Amino acid sequence: MGDEQATEPKVALEVAEQEFARFASEMDLDVDESEMTREDLDSFLPRKRRIVRAIMKGHLVFNEDAEPVFTPQKGDRSPLTFYEWEGKDLSAMDKAKENETNEKQNAFLARWTKTHPERFERMKGRDYKVCTALSSLFLAG
């Protein structure tokens, strides 16, 4: 029985970390751990780890523009491209009520990937976590 967690990585850890660094640099993301507070690190490191693991498994790659392209492991496995977002993409979150955090997140993810919120609403947790880790990096820095 194919346990996904037990399979050999398709990409070595060092290469995955280099890809993460290239992506962060190209997208001008603030990922300098030496300048982060403990609170920032506690938030950042799990997201980075989730993204690096997705790269290692071969589910997350970066196109020539350093935009993430994620292939979900379950359900709809068609690749999602996380295009470099524009300020207007954030307005997708305005339609949800203040306390509808997931609705806001799904609306932003849909606008960012040029898909529909339902794609994220039906997504399995393991895949959704990668998508939200990417969005939190972009929104934070």
C-alpha positions as CSV (number, residue, x, y, z in Angstrom):
1,M,0.0,0.0,0.0
2,G,1.6,3.2,-1.2
3,D,2.2,5.4,1.8
4,E,3.0,8.8,0.3
5,Q,4.9,9.8,3.5
6,A,7.3,6.9,3.2
7,T,8.3,7.4,-0.4
8,E,11.8,8.7,-1.3
9,P,11.9,12.5,-2.0
10,K,12.0,13.4,-5.7
11,V,14.0,16.5,-4.9
12,A,16.8,16.6,-2.3
13,L,16.4,18.8,0.7
14,E,19.2,21.1,-0.3
15,V,17.8,21.6,-3.8
16,A,14.3,22.2,-2.4
17,E,15.7,24.9,-0.1
18,Q,17.6,26.5,-3.0
19,E,14.3,26.6,-5.0
20,F,12.5,28.1,-2.0
21,A,15.2,30.8,-1.8
22,R,15.1,31.5,-5.5
23,F,11.3,31.8,-5.4
24,A,11.5,34.1,-2.3
25,S,14.1,36.3,-4.0
26,E,12.3,36.6,-7.3
27,M,9.0,37.4,-5.5
28,D,10.8,39.9,-3.2
29,L,9.5,38.0,-0.1
30,D,11.0,38.9,3.3
31,V,12.3,35.5,4.5
32,D,15.5,36.6,6.2
33,E,15.3,34.5,9.4
34,S,18.1,36.4,11.1
35,E,15.9,39.5,11.2
36,M,12.7,37.8,12.4
37,T,11.4,38.0,15.9
38,R,10.7,34.7,17.8
39,E,7.0,35.2,17.1
40,D,7.7,35.7,13.4
41,L,9.9,32.6,13.3
42,D,7.2,30.6,15.0
43,S,4.8,31.6,12.3
44,F,7.2,31.4,9.3
45,L,9.2,28.2,9.9
46,P,6.2,25.8,9.7
47,R,5.0,27.4,6.5
48,K,8.5,27.2,5.0
49,R,8.8,23.6,6.0
50,R,5.5,22.7,4.4
51,I,6.5,24.4,1.2
52,V,9.9,22.8,1.1
53,R,8.4,19.4,1.8
54,A,5.9,19.9,-1.2
55,I,8.9,20.7,-3.4
56,M,10.8,17.6,-2.2
57,K,7.7,15.4,-3.0
58,G,7.5,17.0,-6.5
59,H,4.1,18.5,-5.9
60,L,5.3,22.1,-6.0
61,V,7.5,23.5,-8.7
62,F,8.2,27.1,-9.9
63,N,7.8,28.2,-13.4
64,E,10.3,30.5,-15.3
65,D,8.7,33.5,-13.6
66,A,9.2,31.9,-10.2
67,E,5.5,31.5,-9.8
68,P,4.5,28.4,-7.7
69,V,2.7,25.6,-9.6
70,F,1.1,23.1,-7.3
71,T,-0.3,19.8,-8.2
72,P,-2.7,18.5,-5.5
73,Q,-2.2,14.9,-4.2
74,K,-5.9,14.2,-3.9
75,G,-9.2,15.1,-5.6
76,D,-8.8,17.5,-8.6
77,R,-5.2,17.0,-9.4
78,S,-5.0,19.6,-12.2
79,P,-2.1,21.9,-11.5
80,L,-2.7,25.3,-9.9
81,T,-0.5,28.3,-10.9
82,F,-0.1,30.9,-8.2
83,Y,0.4,33.9,-10.5
84,E,2.2,36.9,-9.1
85,W,-0.8,38.7,-7.5
86,E,-1.9,42.3,-8.0
87,G,-3.4,44.6,-5.4
88,K,-6.8,44.2,-6.9
89,D,-6.7,40.5,-6.1
90,L,-7.0,41.3,-2.4
91,S,-10.4,42.9,-3.1
92,A,-11.8,39.4,-3.6
93,M,-11.7,39.1,0.2
94,D,-13.9,42.1,0.7
95,K,-17.1,40.3,-0.3
96,A,-16.9,37.9,2.7
97,K,-18.1,39.1,6.1
98,E,-15.5,40.1,8.7
99,N,-15.7,36.8,10.6
100,E,-15.7,34.6,7.5
101,T,-12.0,33.9,7.5
102,N,-12.1,30.8,5.3
103,E,-14.4,32.5,2.8
104,K,-11.9,35.3,2.5
105,Q,-9.0,32.9,2.2
106,N,-10.7,30.9,-0.5
107,A,-11.8,34.0,-2.4
108,F,-8.2,35.3,-2.4
109,L,-6.8,31.9,-3.4
110,A,-9.3,31.6,-6.3
111,R,-8.5,35.1,-7.6
112,W,-4.8,34.5,-7.3
113,T,-4.9,31.2,-9.2
114,K,-7.6,32.3,-11.6
115,T,-9.9,29.5,-10.5
116,H,-13.1,29.3,-8.4
117,P,-13.4,29.3,-4.6
118,E,-15.1,25.9,-4.9
119,R,-11.8,24.4,-5.9
120,F,-10.3,25.2,-2.5
121,E,-13.5,24.4,-0.6
122,R,-13.4,20.8,-2.0
123,M,-9.6,20.5,-1.5
124,K,-8.2,17.9,0.9
125,G,-6.5,19.2,4.0
126,R,-2.9,18.2,3.0
127,D,-3.2,20.1,-0.3
128,Y,-5.1,23.1,1.2
129,K,-2.3,23.5,3.8
130,V,0.3,24.0,1.0
131,C,-1.9,26.6,-0.7
132,T,-2.5,28.5,2.6
133,A,1.3,28.4,3.4
134,L,2.0,30.0,0.1
135,S,-0.6,32.7,0.5
136,S,0.6,33.5,4.0
137,L,4.1,34.1,2.7
138,F,2.9,36.5,0.1
139,L,0.6,38.3,2.4
140,A,3.2,38.6,5.1
141,G,6.1,39.8,3.2
